[in-house]
Amino acid sequence: MPNMNALGAARVARALRTSFALLIAIATGASMFATTPVTASPVTVPVRASFHLTAVSVRDVLARIARAYGADIAVSPDVRGRVSVSVERVTLDQALAATLGPVGATWSRANRVVVVTVRAIGAPHPSE
C-alpha cells in the first residue's frame, strides 16, 4: 500500500505549483482582460537600500526587499533556505542577486512583478 503521507505531500506540492503558476498568469495577463486601461499610481521608491541580515529565511529577506523598494515579488514555493546578506546602498537587482544567488534561485520581471523561481541547471543569472 502506498505511503499516504507521501501521496498527500505530492498533492500539496502540485497544488502549490499550480497556484503559483495561476498567480503569475494573473499578474502577467491581467491587462489583457481589462476593459479600461489600468494605470499604476506613481510610487516613490528608494533607488538604493542597505541590508545587514544573518541566517534569515530567504522569504523574509524578500519581504524586506519588497517593502524597501516598493516592489511586488511573487516567490515560487520551491524557493527555500536561509541567507546572510550584508549590502550597502544597492539597487533592487543587486539586492536580489545577493539574496538569491546563495539559494540557487533567480528572478525575472513580468509587467511590474518580480517573479522568483529556482534556477534551472545551467541557466544564466538575470544580470549576466
C-alpha positions in Angstrom: 0.0 0.0 0.0 1.5 3.4 -0.9 2.5 5.8 1.8 -0.4 8.2 2.3 1.8 10.9 3.7 3.9 10.9 0.6 0.9 11.0 -1.6 -0.6 13.9 0.4 2.7 15.8 0.3 2.9 15.3 -3.5 -0.7 16.6 -4.0 0.1 19.6 -1.8 3.3 20.4 -3.7 1.4 20.0 -7.1 -1.4 22.3 -5.8 1.2 24.9 -4.7 2.9 24.9 -8.1 -0.4 25.2 -9.8 -1.5 28.1 -7.6 1.9 29.8 -8.2 1.5 29.4 -11.9 -2.0 30.8 -11.8 -0.8 33.8 -9.7 1.9 34.5 -12.3 -0.6 34.1 -15.2 -3.0 36.5 -13.5 -0.2 39.0 -12.7 1.2 39.0 -16.3 -2.1 38.7 -18.2 -4.5 40.8 -16.2 -4.1 43.7 -18.5 -5.3 41.6 -21.5 -8.7 41.2 -19.9 -9.2 44.7 -18.6 -11.9 46.7 -20.4 -10.4 50.0 -19.4 -6.7 50.8 -19.1 -5.3 50.4 -15.7 -2.6 52.8 -14.7 -0.4 52.3 -11.6 -0.2 55.3 -9.3 3.4 56.6 -9.1 5.3 55.1 -6.3 8.3 56.8 -4.7 10.8 54.1 -4.1 14.4 54.4 -2.9 16.9 53.9 -5.7 19.2 52.2 -3.2 18.8 50.4 0.1 21.0 48.6 2.6 20.5 45.3 4.3 22.5 43.5 7.1 20.9 40.2 7.9 22.4 36.9 9.2 20.9 33.5 8.7 17.4 34.7 7.8 14.8 32.9 5.7 15.1 33.9 2.1 11.4 34.6 2.1 11.7 37.0 5.0 14.6 38.8 3.2 12.5 39.0 0.0 9.6 40.5 2.1 12.0 43.2 3.4 13.3 43.9 -0.1 9.7 44.2 -1.4 9.0 46.8 1.3 12.2 48.7 0.9 11.8 49.1 -2.9 8.0 49.1 -3.1 8.2 46.1 -5.3 5.7 43.3 -5.9 7.5 40.0 -5.5 6.0 36.6 -6.3 8.0 33.7 -4.9 7.8 30.1 -6.1 7.1 27.5 -3.3 10.3 25.8 -4.3 12.5 28.7 -3.2 13.7 27.9 0.3 16.7 28.4 2.6 18.4 30.8 4.9 20.8 33.5 3.7 23.1 36.1 5.2 23.1 39.4 3.3 25.2 42.4 4.0 24.9 45.1 1.3 25.1 48.9 1.4 23.2 51.2 -0.9 22.3 48.7 -3.6 19.8 48.7 -6.4 16.9 46.2 -6.4 18.7 44.0 -8.9 21.8 44.0 -6.7 19.8 43.1 -3.6 18.1 40.3 -5.4 21.4 38.9 -6.7 22.9 39.0 -3.2 19.9 37.3 -1.7 19.0 34.7 -4.4 22.4 33.5 -5.6 23.3 31.5 -2.4 20.0 29.6 -2.5 20.2 28.8 -6.3 17.2 31.0 -7.2 16.8 33.6 -9.9 14.3 36.2 -10.9 12.6 37.8 -13.9 10.1 40.6 -14.3 6.6 40.2 -15.7 4.9 43.5 -16.0 5.5 45.2 -12.6 6.0 41.9 -10.7 9.4 40.3 -9.8 9.0 36.6 -10.2 11.4 34.5 -8.1 12.0 30.8 -9.1 14.6 28.1 -8.6 17.3 28.5 -11.2 17.4 25.7 -13.8 20.7 24.0 -14.0 23.0 25.9 -16.4 20.6 28.8 -16.7 22.3 32.2 -16.7 21.7 34.7 -13.9 19.5 37.7 -15.0 22.4 40.1 -14.6 24.7 38.1 -16.9 
